[in-house]
Amino acid sequence: MSKIEKPKTRRYTNRKPFQKRAALDVNLKGFLCSCNNREKDCIKESYNILNKYADILYPPETPSAEDPVKESNIEDDLQKELTELRQKKKGDMRFQVLDSGAKNFLFIKTTVEDPVKLAEKIVTEIANTKVQESKFLLSR
């Protein structure tokens, strides 16, 4: 008697491989955030709040009116912008989440000159307006 073998089926998944975050290191500056089991939502919320107030304190550089206006092709401008974005590394980002090593705690590394000034601005603005800015970030 011969045994009939079933064909092997392949299982395809659309999952991306788990990307491990960079770990904490000495002499980093940033923000320690606590959350309650919803780390992805907490990360998004933290980025939104930090970027909002960082743009207020440190506005992005805009080209001055004295610069001569060059007429250029839209395709050239788009291509130049794409190359700039590709060259920008993760380390150049203003805020970046690092693995804190503790459950429900995130550390957000920053390149802002004075993170204490930014944290004070956020706290005073929330205290003055009495408006809740976060849903997933915990404060104690």
ABEGO torsion letter per residue (X at the ends): XBBBBBBBBBBBBABBBBBBBBBBBBGBBEBBBBBBGBAAAAAAAAAAAAAAAAAAABBBBBBBAABBBBBBBAAAAAAAAAAAAAABBAAABABBBBBAGBBGBBBBBBABABAAAAAAAAAAAAAAAGBBABAABBBX
